[in-house]
Amino acid sequence: MLAAGAAATILALGSPTGLDSVAKVGGLIVGLTPLILGLIYWARRSPHRPQVASSPAQVSAAQRQLCDLVLAQWRTEIVVRQLDDPAPLAVRWRLTELDVNGDVEQVARPKLLRYLIGQGTRRFEGRTDRISEMASEFRKLPRRRLVILGDPGMGKTTLAVLLLRELLMYPHGEEPVPVFFSMSGWDPSAESLHTWVARRLTEDYPALRAPDFGPDAPRALVNQRRILPILDGLDELPEQARPAILDQLNAAAADPLILTCRTAEYETALADQGRRGLTSAAVIEPNQLKAADAAAYLERNLPPTVTSGWAELLTALRVHEHSPISQALSSPLTLWLLRKVYVEPRADPAALCDTSRFATADALTEHLLDHLVEALITANPPRPDTDDEHPFVPRHTWEPSDAKTWLAFLAHHLNMINSRDLAWWQLSLAVPRPIKAVIALGIGLALMCAFMFSFGLVLGSAFGFTFGPAFVLVGGVAFAILGRSSITEPAYADLRLRGRMRLLWRKLTLWSSIRAGLLFGLVVGFLFGLIVGFDSGLVDGLAAGLVGGLAFGLIFGLAFGFVLWAKTPLVNDGPQTPTVTFRRDTKLLYLYSLVFGVGFAFVGLVFGLGFVFEFELAALVGLGFVFGLAAGFAFGLGQSSGKYLVAIVVLRAKGCPSLRLLTFLDDAHRVGILREAGAVYQFRHAKLQDRLAATYTMRA
């Protein structure tokens, strides 16, 4: 305030009235000082003590709601992934014989004689197609801590997902709610297990932030051990982070959990950790799929009458167990690939038995991966007679070659950022920094043009051309910083009025919002008054600026309350999905633009009614609204959705993904190329991502 007063005094001394203007400015500042100090005290004073923790009843209600949300979410995803169609594969699981168990006396497999006479520790054995027995074995573990190991494609994630559904559908008393989390992106040096899980709950299930559940329901659910985290993909984290992750999990040794990891990566992590393992956890791994089970699975999916090629393949599978085709089909992943590439399209598989063409199991698997995208896109066209909400029917037609090109680019992008999670808000990382800098300067130039056009017309072209370039500098620097800042998670926004009018009224009349708005408006108005006073007289400019600033501050405070209302979820809000998060974040971008537009239009109205400028009232309001819309939209481009929109335009100009990328990804999920894990997509299997990335690299 003193600095502003000094600037005002210097400007006043340069005016024709000299000391008289200084006296008026000084009196204005002295008179406003108590008001400003009062506003600061008012803003810091809390009218009532807010609730600091969720009550036991609220936490219990949040737990029940979370149970319903997770069950509905994964019932749909299981249908999309066809894990029950026609039935789960008979993958057999047993306690591992590797030296990877923690606290062996609690979970190790006993000698056969001692087990038969009822002595020693119970075996942990089961089959994926008998998931109820697996759930029963899990519940009998002393700490309910389970590690699922296996080679790539052996069904670790499938077992974890089916266990989740079984535990949710048939709970035993007040059990913790199993919640599935992809581990990609967890930095154990920055977040503990409890902090990370609570944050993920808050992000993936916004309903838990509803006022009905209190201020900290996600944290309370974690701290009170009402959550059973199912942590998928320890092997997807950087190698140096895995031992620290195991230490974090051991620090919460009393917490139940399920962890999946590839066998080799888990053994390496244990060696780096000192072979302490996961405390009190049973560690299981699968047997190789039996040829008879693989043949039975194929026969269930084949028509009653098969071609000679299928007869040859089934014979090779049953008789020649060491042939490349038998070795390849010993994993659930390759069986699924064969079903999608050959069984469902009714293609002849005779060439797969040609050992001169496919000499190894890996060669067969790569062949199937190379043809998966075309097979799924071609075999699953949109069906006009089907509801758009049908989970595995695409909504649009896509060219298979284009689809494979786009997916290869995205797979390459994920490998470059070392991630398995395809998050739309991280796509801006694929845009080179020089291009981001050019875009930032372009946005600054656009703001300059808007400023020069709006205020130059009102105050004169000299004013616009004087202060317009400053907007280029400020806007360019600001958006350059935004472009280089770390990636932010999508924001939540819900503009539905039905059932939320009372909440809207509470947020609009929130004292903290109005106080902050008035204080902000007073500062902005004072600075704006200095600028206006430079052209039309300092005292009149300051008076007009402060009046307009307070008016703008009131509107800003109400707008801030409106934004808070839009960001407040309801108890019946569903889990976050990629398309839902984009829509909600985009709504906030539009909301910022609208709020800025209305705010500046109101300032124009105040100035017009005050006859500060000899200009048409409607023109002042219109110019303020247009400039506010432009400024608000530019500000909103710093949102996740704004950065995504800029990135997708830039990448499309380089021949990369479609402008309708999220629509395409939704269809790719529906046909089975991608899977959904909360707000992100993942390729159906890591092998598919790596193979597509390799094809993109070869083309490049």
N, C-alpha and C positions, 0 to 999 in steps of 0.2 A: 504493500500500500504506500509506503514511504517512497519507494522508487517510482511508482506511478505518479505520486504527488509531485516529485521532483521534475519528472518529464512534463507534467502539466504546467508547472511553474515556468519552465524554460520556454515552452510554447507560448504561454501567456505574455511573457516579457517581450516576445517578438511581435505581439499583436499591436494594433494602433492604440488601444486603450491602456496598454502598459500595466501600471501598478493597480489600476482599478480592477482589471481582469484577475490579477494575482490575488487581490483581496477576496473577490467573489469565489475563485477556485478554492482558496484556503478555507473560507467559511463553509463551502460545500463539503470539503473533505472533513473538517472538524465536526460538522453536523452528521455526516454519515458514519464516522468512526464508531460511536456507540451502537448504531444500528448493526454494523458489521460484527462488532464484538459480541453483541447480543445474539446475532444469528449463529456465530461460531459456538457460543455456549449452548444455544438451543439445539444445534445439530449434534453436539456431543452428549446431550442429556437424553437418557432413555426413559420414556414414559412408564414403562413397566419392565419387569424382569422376564426375559424370554425363557421358554423351556429349554433346558440344557441337555436333557437326555430323554430318550423314549421310555415310556413306562412299560412294566412287564406285560400289561394287556396289549399295548401297541406292538411290542416285539412279537408276541404270540400271533397277533393278527397279521403282521407282516410275514411271518413264517408260513402261515396257511396260504396267504396270497401267493407267495413265492412258489410254494409247492404246486399250486394250480397252474401258474404261468410256465414253469419249467416242464411240467408234464404235457401241457398243450403244445409247447414249442417242439419238443422232441418226438411227440407222436407224429406230427406233420413231417419232421425231418426224416424219421425212420421210413415213412411212406415214400418220400422223395428218393431216398437212397436205396429203396427196395431191399431193406435188410430182412424183411419177412416174406419176400416174394421169390419163390413160392414158400420157402421156409429157410431159416438160417442153416448154414453149412454145419456139418458135424465136426467142428474143430475141437479136438480133445486137449484139455489143459491139465497140467500137473505142477507140483512143486519142483522148482528147478534143481538140477543136480550140480549147478555151477556154484562156486564159492562166492555168492552174492547176498546171502541172507544176513540180516541184522538180528541180534538176539536169537540165535538159532534154537535155543531151548524152548522158545515159545511157538515156533512155527515149523520146525524141521520135520521131515518125514521119518517116522520110526522104523525100526526093523520090522520085517513082516510078521515074525512070531509074536513080538510084543503087541503089535497092532491087533492081531487076530484074537488074542486073549484079553483085549481091552485095556492094555497098558500103553503108556506113552502118549505122544501128541497125535491128534487126529490128522489124517491125510487131508489135503486140499486138492480134490480132483473134480473135474466136471467137463461138460460139453456146451458149446455155444448154443446148440439146438435144444438144450435142456437148461434154460437160463434160470428157472426157478430153483433148481438144485444148486447152481452156482451162487445165487443170492443167499441161499440157506447156509452154504459153506462160508460165505463172507461174513454173515451175521455171527457165526460161531467164533470168529477170530477174537482174541482177547481185546485188542485195540482197534479192530476194524481198519487195519492199514494194509493195503494190498499194492504190490507192484506187478504190472503185467508186462512181461518181456516178450520178444519175438523178433524174427527177421522181418524185413520190409514185406508188406503184403500179406502177413499171416493173420490179420484180423484183430489186432490189439484194440484199435479204436472202436471197431464193431462190438467187441465184447464189452467195453466200457459203456457204450451208449445203451446196449441192451440191458446191462446191469442197472443203469440209471433208471430206465423205464420200469423195470421190475420192482426196484426198491420204492419207487413213487406210487406205483399202482397197488402194491400190497404192503403198506407200511405196518410195522410192528410197534404199536404205541407211539410215543412222541420221539420218533427218530429224527436225526438231522436230515435236512433236505439235500439230496445229491444235486450238485450244480456242475455242469461241464464247463471247463475253461481250457482254451488253447494257451499253452505256456509261452508261445512266441511273444517276445517283447518284454518279458519280465526281467528286470535288472535287480538281482538280489542285493547289490551293493547300495541301491537307492531305496528299496522298499522291502520291508519284512513280509513274511507270508500273510499275516493278518491284514496289514495295510494294503497289500496288493489285491487280496481277495475282496476286501471291503470296497476298494475303488472299482474293481470290475463289476461287482454287484450293482453299485450306484450307476455305472455307465450302461450296463447291459439290461438292467431291469429298472427303468426310471420310476415305475409305480412305487418302488420302495421309498422314494423321496416325497411321496404324497404327504400333505400335512396330517392326514389321519394316522400315520404311523410314527409321528414324532420327528425330531430333528436328526436322529442318528440311528435309524433302524438297521441299515446295512452293517455298520460297525458293531452294533449290539448283537446282531445275529452271529457274526464271526466270533466275537469275544466270548459269547455264551455257548459256543460250540454247537450251534443249531444248523451249521452248514457242513455237508460232506463234500469237500472239493474233489472233483474228478479232473486231475491235471494231465492233459494230453500232450505228449510230445516233448519230453525232456531232451531227446536227441535233436530237436529243432533249435535249441538254444546254443549259443557259442560254446565251444568245448571248454574254455577257461571258466565259464560261469556255472557249469554243471556241478562241480564239487561244492561250490557255495550254495547252490540250490538245495542239495542234499543236507548241508549243515543247517540251512533255514528250516527245512522240514523236520529235522531232528530236534531243533530248538522248540518245536511245537509237538513234542512226542506224544502228548495226550490227545491230540486232534486226530479224528479219523480222516482217512483220505484214500484215494485210488490214484496211482501214478502209472503212466504208460511210457515205454521207452524201447528203442531197439536194443537188442542184447549186447552187441559189440560196444555201443556207445555207453551203455550202463556199466559194463565191466571196466572200461577206460576211466569213467568218472569215479568208480570205487577205488581204482588204483591211485588216482590223483588225490583222493580224499583220505587214503590210509586204510581202505577196506572196512570202514566202520559200517557202511551200508545204511539202510533206512531202519531206524529203531523200531523194533516190535512189528515188522512188516513181513507178511508172507509174500514170497516172490515166485510167481508162476510163469511158465512158458508153454508154448503149444508143441504137440507132436506134429510131425509132418502129416499132411492130409493123406489119408489112405486112398489108394487107387480105386477101391470099391466105392468109397464115399464120393469121390470126384465123378466117377461114371454114373452113379445114381443121381447126382445133382444134374448132370447134363441130360440124362434120360427124362427127368421130370420136366425139363424145359424144351425138349425136342418134340416134334409132332409124332403121332403114332407110326407113321411110315417115314423112314429116313433114307437118304441117298447112300450110295456105296462109300462115299467119302466119310460120312459119319460112322458107318459100320467099321471102316478101316481104323478110324481114330479111336473108337471105343475098344476095339480089339487090342490096338497098341497100348492103350492105357491100362488094360487089365493084364496083358500077357508080358509086355516088354517094359518092366518097371524101371529099367535104367536108360530107356530111350529119352531123347531130348523132350519129346512131347509129354511123357510121363513125369519127368522132373519139373518141367515148366508148370504143369497143372497140379503140382503138389501144394500150391499156395492159393488161398481164396481170391487174391487179387487177380491172378492170371485166369482163373476160372471165370470170374466176372467179366474180364476183358474178352474172353472167348465167347461168352454169351452175347455180349453187346456187338461184337464185330462180325460174328459168324452165325450164331444161333438165331437171334431175333431178325436179322436181315435175310435169313434163309440162304446164306452163302455156302458154297461147297468148301469144306476144310481139307480136301485131299492133299493140297500142297503142303500143309503143316506137317505131314508125316514124311516129307522128303528131307532126309538127313543131309543130302548134298547142298540143299538150300538153307536149311536151318540145322546147323551142326550142334548147336548148344541151346540150353534152355533160355539163356539170356537173349540169344538172337530171336527166338520165338516171342519172348516178352516184348522186345523192342518193336518187332513187327506189329504186334497187336496194339501197342501204344501209339505207333505212327498212324494207324487207321481208325483210332477210337473217335476222334472229333468228327471226321466225315461220316462215320457210321451213325453216331448219335444224332447229328444234325439232319441227316437224310432220312433216317427211320422215324423221326418224330416231328412231322410237320404240324403246323397249327390245325386245329379241328374246329370249324365254325359252330358245330353243334354242341361244343363243350363250354362249360362255364369258365370264364377267365381265371377264376380262383382255383381251378383244378390244379393240384400241386405239381403234377409232372407233365403238363401239356403246355408247350411254349405258346406265346401270344403272337409271335411274328415269324416271318420266313427269313432265313439268313443263308447267304451263299457259303457252302462248306469251306471253300478255299479262303474266303475272307475271314471266316470265323477262326480258322486255324492260324492265320497270320496274326490276327489280333491277340489270340491267346498265347501265341509264341512270344510276342512282344511283352505281354504282361508277365509271363513266366520269367523271361530274361530280366525284366525290371525287378521282380521279387528276388531273384538270385543276386542281383547287383546290390540290393539293400539288405541281403541276408535275412530274408523273412519268408515265412509260409503263409502269412496273412495278407490277403488281397483287400486292403482298406482303400476305399475310393479317395479318402482325404489325404492319402500319402502319394497320390499320383503326381502331385506337383514336384515331388523329388526327381521325377524323370525329365523335368524341364531344365535345361542348362541355365546357370546363373546369369550369363550375359543377356539371355533373352528375358529373364526376369527383370533385369535392370532396365532394359528398353521398355518393357511394359510399365514399370513403375514411373518412368519419365513420361510415358504417354498418358498415364492417369493424371499425373501432375499437370500436364499441358491441358488436358480436358477440364480440370478444375479451374485453371487459369482462364480459359475461354469462358466458362460459366460465370466466373467472378467478374471478368471484364464486361461481359454482356449485361449482366444483371445490375451491378453497382455502377458501372460506367454510364449506363443509361440514366440512373437515378441521380448520381452525384457528379456526372460529367466524365467525359472520356479521359481527361487527364488523371482523374482519381483512379479509374479502372486500370489505366496503363501504368500508373505508379505502383499500385499494390498487387496487380495481377501477377507479375513475375515472381513476387514473394510466394504466391500460392504454388507456382511451379516448383520452387526450391523446397518448400515445406512438404508439399504433396509428394514430390519425387523421393525425397529422403525418407519420409514416413513409409511409403510403399516399398521402397528398397529394403527398409528394415523389416517390414512385414514379409517380404519375399524371402529374406534370409533367416527369419526366425524359425524356431523349432515348430514341428508339426503339432497342431492342436487337435484335440478330439472334437467331433461334431457337437454342436449345441442342441439343446432341446427346445422346441417351441410348439405350442398347441393353441390354435386360435379359435377352437370351438367354444361357443357361448352357452350351449345347452348344458344345464347342470352346473355352470361355473360362474353365474352372475354374482352370487354372494361373495365368492372368492375374488372376483374382479373388483367389487366395491371395496373390499378390505385392502387390496393392493393399491388401488388408486388413492385411498385416504391414508396410506402408510406415512406416518409423520417423518420417518427417516428419509424417505424419498423426496418429500416436499421440501424438507430442510436443505438436503443436498442440492436440489434443483435451484432453490432461491439463492443459495450461496454461490453456486456456479454461475447463475445468471447475473448476479451482481458483479462478479469479476469480469465476465465477458462484456457486460454492458459498459463497465468503466473503461475497459480497453477500447471498445468500439467507439465510445464517446470521445476518447482522445483522437482516434482516427478521423471521425466526423468533424471534430472541432478544428482540425487542421485546415479544413476547407470552409466551414460555415460559422466559425466563432467557437472558442473553446468552452465557454460557460454553457451556451445553448447546446453544444454537442454533448457535453458531459451530462447535462440534465436529460436530454433525449435518450442518450445511451443507457443511463441508469434506469430510467422508467421502462424503456424497452427491454433492458436486461432482466429486470425483475419480472416483467411479463413473460419473457422467454424462459426464465428460471422456473416460474410456476408451471408453464407448459412442459418444460423438461422434467420437472419432478413428477408430474402426472404421467408423462410418457415413460419415465423410468419405472413407475409402479405398474404401468401396462405391460412393459417388457417382463417384469418380475412375474406378473400373472401368467403371461404366455409361457414362461419357463417352468411353471409349477405343474407337475404331472398329477394325474388322477390315479386313484387306487386300481382302476380297471384298465389302465394303459398296458398294452402288450409289451413283450420283450423287444429290444432293439434288433432290427434287421438292416442290411445295407440300404435297401430302398427307403425304409421308414426313417432312418437317420438322415438320409439326404433330404427327404421332403421336409423334415422338421428343421434342419439347419437352414434350408433355403427359405422357409417361412420367416425365420429370424432375419435373414438378409433383406427380404422385402419389408419386414417390419421396421428395421432400422431406417430404410429409405423413406418409408411413410412417416415415421416419427420426425425425422429431420425436416421433411417437406412441410408438415403441419406446423412444426415449431417456427421455421423461418417465415412461413406465411403469416403466422400470428404476429411475429415481430413487424412484418410489413404492415399489417393491419394497425398495430399500435402507432407506428410512425405516421401512417397515413391519417389516422384520426387526430393525431397530435399536430398535424399540419407542419411537421418539421421540414418536409420537402415540398416543393411546388410540383407535385406529380400526381397522376391519377391514382386514387385509392385501389381500384381493381388491378392496375398495373403493378403497384407495389406488392400487393398480396400474391399476384401471379408470379412475379419475378422471384419473390421469396420462396414460394412453393417449388418452383422449378429448380432454383439453386439448391434448396434443401434436399430435394429428391436426388439430385446429382451427387451432392456431398454425402448423403446417407448411403446411397448405393456404392459409392467409392469406399466409404468406411466399411460397408458390409462385405466388400471383396476381400477383406482380411479374414472373414469367416472361412471355415473349412470348405463350405460349398462354393464361395467366391473363388478361392484358390483352385478348386477342382474345375470350375467352369473355364477359368483362364487356361489351365493346363490342358484341358481336353481340346480346346480350340487350337492351341499351339501344336499339340501332338498330331491332331488331325491334319494340319497343314503340312506336317512332315510325312503324311501317309500312314500314320499309326492308327489307333483304335477309332471306331465310329463315334460320331457326336452323340449317338444314343448308346453310349457305353453301358450305363447302368441297366438300361432295358435289355441289352444283349446279355449282360452277365446274369440277369434274372432268368432269362431263357436258358442260358448255359447251365444254371443251377437246376432248372426244371427237368432238363433232359439227362442230367447226371454227370456232366463234365466237372462241375464245381459242387462243393458242399458248403453249407452255411454254418458258421460258428459264431453266433451272436451277431454283432454288427459288421462282421467281415466275411468274405468268401475265402475258401481254400480250394486248391485243386483236389480232385477226388482222391488222389494219392500223390505223395511226394515224388514218386517215380515219374508220374505224368508231368508234373511241373518241370522236373529236371530234363526230361526228354524233349519237351517243347522248347525249353530254353536252349538246348543244344541245337535244335533245328534252326532257331532264330539266329544263333551265333554263326552257324554254317552258311546261312543265306547272306548274313552281313559280311 
